[in-house]
């Protein structure tokens, strides 16, 4: 499966392990892409397709990648983790050199990516899509150790399976507490899809259980659609406590499974703490976020404002009005690849690309809702939502509509992951 074409892009808007290493060619441009998620993989595959004479190296921190999209279905015990885990063999077969190693720093001045083991990879341009890191220090009492008792499961993998198993072991009539940070964070509707699919599982195995969402904000993405679905599917099971009512999480206690907010204390039998987030550590260490938590970029070209020749996209960056989602990252990766290909040829990149984001959320395996956005760079160089384009699923739709959207969600996921990893 090849990466997206130009037309599809504009319409969609050392000792480190080596999976495949075509020899670099003297005199050819070399682009290093850091991050094997949706954004980085889309950028690497698209660039190799549209600029086959460019050497492209994709640096991944493991030889397998588990997606955050559809990880909530793992928590619901509907699919195994293996269903959302992919390797990079197809990426390598497409001509991309896949390097397994942890990127420690992107040195824009020397034009090298420094790996954790000390090896360096030189580049003419770099594309960085490293995702997020969890800001453990933001909530007193919550650190990597506490996460073994109060999983975050906000990076798919071991934590996902840990939280899945805890849900399965909840006592009859128990309480599942989830704390949600204020914006920005990865996948804005993700916590509410999670609450929905946990409720789906509990309604079958523990129907008297309760779910409490302790929110760091007063409103959330697709709120009316979620609440309509909760009333229809799980009446009385899910309670959303907005910031105005809880006053914000002050600390947590992993020993007692307690979340202490300003106005109320919440104790659960299972506690899912989703902490605030930042751009991944490699981006912060490399100065790509300046003095902040997120990378600032030229929103037309994705080039870093602090590191010329380095492009940043996906969850690690502030990309105008686009949300932090897997599909957003994949679209940004494809567009960024066209920008880099143009500059490598000495041409000005296209500046009028239209980017799309579609985000599906499942409230049960056969009940889906969605939001779609359309984005274009305005005269001030900001990537803004296009007025009267995109939109949400309709309210008060019948079961057939919700079932169809659930099917669309599955098709979207399978198509995108086949395109990137298949």
C-alpha positions in Angstrom: 0.0 0.0 0.0 1.5 3.4 -1.0 1.2 6.6 0.9 -1.2 9.4 -0.1 -0.8 11.0 -3.5 -0.7 14.8 -3.9 -4.3 14.9 -4.8 -5.3 12.8 -1.8 -3.2 15.0 0.4 -5.0 18.2 -0.7 -8.3 16.5 -0.5 -7.6 15.0 2.9 -6.0 18.0 3.6 24.8 2.8 15.2 23.9 -0.1 17.6 20.4 0.9 17.2 18.2 -1.8 15.6 17.9 -1.6 11.8 14.7 -3.0 10.2 15.9 -1.9 6.8 18.8 0.2 5.7 19.1 1.0 2.0 22.5 2.5 1.5 22.5 6.3 1.5 23.5 7.7 -1.9 26.2 10.3 -2.2 24.8 13.6 -3.4 21.2 12.7 -2.6 19.2 14.6 -0.1 18.6 12.8 3.2 15.5 13.5 5.3 15.2 12.0 8.8 11.7 11.5 10.2 11.5 11.1 14.0 8.4 9.2 15.3 6.7 6.1 13.9 3.1 7.1 14.7 0.5 8.4 12.3 2.2 11.7 11.5 5.8 10.4 11.1 4.9 7.3 9.1 2.6 9.3 6.8 5.4 11.9 6.3 8.1 9.2 5.6 5.9 7.1 3.2 4.6 10.2 1.3 8.0 11.7 0.9 9.5 8.5 -0.4 6.6 8.2 -2.9 6.7 11.7 -4.3 10.5 12.2 -4.1 11.9 8.7 -4.7 15.4 10.0 -5.2 15.4 11.3 -1.7 16.8 9.1 1.1 14.3 8.9 3.9 15.1 7.4 7.3 12.3 6.8 9.9 13.5 6.7 13.5 11.1 4.6 15.7 11.6 3.9 19.4 10.3 0.3 19.0 9.8 -2.2 16.2 6.0 -2.3 17.0 3.5 0.5 17.3 0.2 0.4 19.2 -2.3 3.0 18.2 -4.3 5.2 20.7 -7.3 5.2 18.3 -9.3 2.0 19.0 -7.4 1.4 22.3 -10.6 2.0 24.2 -12.1 -1.0 22.5 -9.3 -3.0 24.1 -10.4 -1.6 27.5 -13.9 -2.7 26.6 -12.5 -6.2 26.0 -13.9 -6.2 22.5 -10.6 -6.6 20.7 -7.0 -7.7 21.8 -4.1 -5.2 21.9 -2.7 -7.1 18.9 -5.5 -5.8 16.8 -4.2 -2.3 17.1 -0.5 -3.1 17.0 1.6 -2.8 13.8 5.1 -3.3 12.6 7.1 -1.4 10.0 7.9 -4.1 7.4 5.7 -2.5 4.8 7.2 0.9 5.5 10.7 -0.5 4.9 9.4 -2.3 1.8 8.3 1.0 0.4 12.0 2.2 0.4 12.1 4.0 3.7 15.1 3.1 6.0 13.6 2.2 9.4 15.9 2.7 12.3 14.9 1.4 15.7 16.4 3.6 18.4 15.3 6.3 20.8 15.9 9.9 19.6 17.5 11.9 22.4 18.0 15.2 20.6 17.5 16.9 17.3 20.5 19.2 16.8 19.4 21.7 14.2 22.7 23.5 14.1 24.7 20.4 13.3 21.8 18.8 11.3 22.0 15.5 13.2 19.5 13.4 15.2 21.3 12.1 18.2 20.2 8.7 19.4 20.1 7.6 23.0 23.0 5.2 22.4 25.2 8.0 21.1 24.9 7.3 17.4 24.0 10.2 15.1 22.1 10.4 11.9 22.8 13.4 9.7 20.0 15.1 7.7 19.4 17.9 5.2 15.9 18.4 6.7 14.2 16.7 9.6 10.5 16.0 10.2 9.6 15.5 13.9 6.4 13.8 15.0 7.3 12.4 18.4 3.9 12.6 20.1 3.4 13.5 23.7 4.8 12.9 27.1 2.8 12.7 30.3 3.5 15.6 32.8 3.6 13.5 35.9 4.7 16.5 38.0 1.5 18.3 37.3 -0.6 16.3 39.8 0.9 15.8 43.3 1.0 12.1 44.1 1.0 11.0 40.5 4.1 9.6 39.0 5.2 6.5 37.0 5.0 4.4 40.1 1.5 5.6 40.9 0.5 4.8 37.4 0.8 1.1 38.2 -2.1 1.4 40.6 -3.9 4.2 38.8 -3.2 3.7 35.1 -3.3 6.5 32.6 -3.4 4.2 29.5 -2.9 7.3 27.4 -0.1 5.7 25.5 -1.4 2.4 24.1 0.4 -0.8 25.2 1.1 -2.2 28.6 -0.9 0.4 30.4 -3.9 -0.4 28.2 -3.8 -4.0 29.2 -3.3 -3.1 32.9 -6.4 -0.9 33.0 -8.4 -3.5 31.0 -7.6 -6.1 33.6 -8.4 -3.8 36.5 -11.8 -3.1 35.1 -12.5 -6.8 34.7 -11.6 -7.3 38.4 -13.8 -4.5 39.8 -16.1 -5.6 42.6 -19.9 -5.8 41.9 -21.3 -2.3 42.2 -17.8 -0.7 42.2 -16.8 2.7 41.1 -14.6 3.6 38.1 -13.1 7.2 38.6 -11.4 9.0 35.7 -9.7 12.3 35.9 -9.4 14.4 32.7 -7.0 17.3 32.2 -7.8 20.7 30.8 -7.0 21.4 27.2 -4.7 20.9 25.3 -4.1 17.2 25.4 -4.0 14.2 23.0 -7.4 13.3 21.5 -9.9 15.8 23.0 -13.0 13.4 22.9 -10.9 10.3 23.9 -11.7 10.3 27.6 -15.5 10.5 26.9 -15.3 7.6 24.4 -13.3 5.7 27.1 -16.0 6.3 29.7 -18.6 5.1 27.1 -16.8 1.9 26.2 -16.0 1.1 29.9 -19.7 1.6 30.5 -20.5 -0.8 27.6 -18.3 -3.4 29.3 -19.6 -2.8 32.8 -23.2 -2.9 31.6 -22.6 -6.6 30.7 -20.3 -7.8 33.5 -21.0 -5.4 36.4 -24.3 -3.6 35.7 -24.6 -1.8 39.0 -21.1 -0.2 38.7 -20.7 3.5 38.4 -18.4 5.8 36.4 -17.4 9.2 37.6 -15.6 11.7 35.3 -13.7 14.4 37.3 -13.1 16.9 34.6 -10.5 19.7 34.4 -12.8 21.8 32.2 -16.5 22.6 32.0 -17.3 21.5 28.5 -15.8 19.0 26.1 -15.8 17.9 22.4 -19.1 16.4 21.2 -20.6 16.9 24.7 -24.2 16.9 23.7 -23.8 13.8 21.5 -22.0 12.0 24.3 -24.6 12.9 26.9 -27.5 11.9 24.6 -25.8 8.6 24.1 -25.1 8.0 27.7 -28.8 8.6 28.5 -29.8 6.2 25.8 -27.3 3.4 26.4 -26.2 3.7 30.1 -28.9 5.6 32.0 -27.6 6.5 35.5 -24.2 4.9 35.1 -22.0 7.8 34.1 -21.7 11.0 36.1 -19.7 13.9 34.6 -18.4 16.4 37.2 -17.2 19.6 35.5 -14.5 21.8 36.7 -17.0 24.3 38.1 -18.3 21.6 40.4 -15.1 19.8 41.4 -12.7 22.8 41.5 -9.8 21.0 39.9 -7.8 17.9 41.0 -5.4 18.9 43.8 -3.7 15.5 44.4 -4.1 11.8 44.1 -3.3 8.9 46.5 -2.5 5.6 44.8 -2.5 3.7 48.1 -6.2 4.6 48.8 -7.2 5.1 45.1 -8.4 8.6 45.9 -8.7 11.7 43.8 -8.7 14.9 45.9 -10.4 17.8 44.2 -10.9 21.3 45.6 -14.6 20.8 46.4 -14.9 17.0 46.7 -13.0 13.8 47.2 -13.5 10.8 44.9 -12.6 7.3 45.7 -12.7 4.5 43.2 -12.2 0.8 43.0 -10.4 1.5 39.7 -8.9 5.0 39.1 -7.8 6.1 35.6 -5.7 9.3 35.9 -5.1 11.1 32.6 -2.5 13.7 33.5 -1.7 16.9 31.7 0.6 16.5 28.8 3.5 18.1 26.9 5.3 17.6 23.7 7.5 14.6 23.8 10.8 14.9 25.7 13.0 14.9 22.6 11.1 18.0 21.3 11.6 19.8 24.7 15.2 18.8 25.0 15.9 20.0 21.5 14.4 23.5 22.1 11.5 22.9 19.7 9.0 24.2 22.2 11.0 27.2 23.3 10.1 28.0 26.9 6.6 26.3 26.6 5.2 22.8 26.6 4.2 22.6 22.9 6.1 23.2 19.7 5.4 26.5 17.8 5.6 26.2 14.0 5.0 28.0 10.8 1.5 26.7 10.2 1.9 26.7 6.4 5.1 24.7 6.2 5.3 23.0 9.7 8.9 24.4 10.1 9.9 25.0 13.7 10.0 28.7 14.8 13.1 27.9 16.8 15.0 25.4 14.6 15.3 26.1 10.9 15.3 23.0 8.7 13.3 21.0 11.3 9.5 20.5 10.8 7.2 19.5 13.6 3.8 18.1 13.4 1.2 16.0 15.1 0.4 15.9 18.9 3.7 17.6 19.8 2.8 20.9 18.0 0.3 23.6 18.1 -1.1 23.4 14.6 -3.7 26.2 14.5 -7.3 25.0 15.0 -6.5 21.4 14.2 -7.0 19.0 17.2 -4.4 16.6 18.4 -5.7 13.4 16.7 -4.2 10.5 14.8 -6.0 11.6 11.6 -4.8 15.2 12.0 -1.3 14.0 12.3 -1.5 11.7 9.2 -2.8 14.6 7.1 -0.2 17.0 8.4 2.5 14.4 7.7 1.4 14.1 4.1 1.2 17.8 3.6 4.6 18.4 5.3 6.1 15.8 3.0 5.0 17.8 0.0 6.5 21.0 1.5 9.8 19.3 2.2 9.9 17.8 -1.3 9.3 21.2 -2.9 12.1 22.8 -0.9 14.5 20.0 -1.7 13.9 20.7 -5.4 14.4 24.4 -4.9 10.8 25.3 -5.4 8.3 27.1 -3.3 5.8 24.8 -1.6 2.1 25.0 -2.3 0.5 27.3 0.3 -3.2 26.7 -0.3 -3.5 23.1 0.9 -6.8 22.2 2.4 -6.5 19.9 5.4 -9.2 17.7 6.9 -9.8 16.0 10.2 -12.4 13.4 10.9 -12.7 12.1 14.4 -15.0 9.1 15.2 -16.0 8.2 18.7 -17.6 4.9 19.7 -20.1 4.9 22.6 -20.6 1.2 22.0 -19.3 -1.1 19.3 -22.4 -0.3 17.2 -23.0 3.3 18.2 -20.8 5.9 16.7 -20.6 9.7 16.5 -18.2 12.0 14.7 -16.9 15.5 14.1 -15.2 16.7 10.9 -13.2 19.9 10.4 -11.8 21.6 7.3 -8.7 23.9 7.7 -6.8 26.3 5.6 -4.0 28.8 6.3 -5.4 32.3 6.4 -3.8 35.6 5.4 -2.1 35.9 8.8 -0.5 32.5 8.3 -2.7 30.7 10.8 -4.3 27.4 10.1 -8.0 28.1 10.8 -11.2 26.3 10.5 -13.1 26.9 7.3 -16.5 28.4 8.2 -19.6 26.4 7.3 -17.4 23.3 6.5 -17.3 20.1 8.6 -19.6 19.6 11.5 -20.9 17.1 14.0 -23.2 14.0 13.8 -26.8 15.0 14.1 -28.6 14.9 17.4 -31.5 12.6 18.0 -30.5 10.3 15.1 -32.0 6.8 15.0 -30.1 3.6 15.7 -29.4 3.0 12.1 -27.5 6.3 11.8 -25.4 5.5 14.9 -24.7 2.0 13.6 -23.6 3.3 10.3 -21.2 5.7 11.9 -19.7 2.9 14.0 -19.1 1.1 10.7 -17.6 4.2 9.2 -15.2 4.4 12.2 -14.0 0.8 11.6 -13.6 1.5 7.9 -11.7 4.7 8.6 -9.3 2.9 11.0 -8.7 0.0 8.8 -8.1 2.1 5.7 -5.7 4.5 7.4 -3.6 1.8 9.2 -3.4 -0.3 6.0 -2.2 2.8 4.1 0.4 3.6 6.7 1.5 0.2 8.0 0.1 -2.4 5.6 
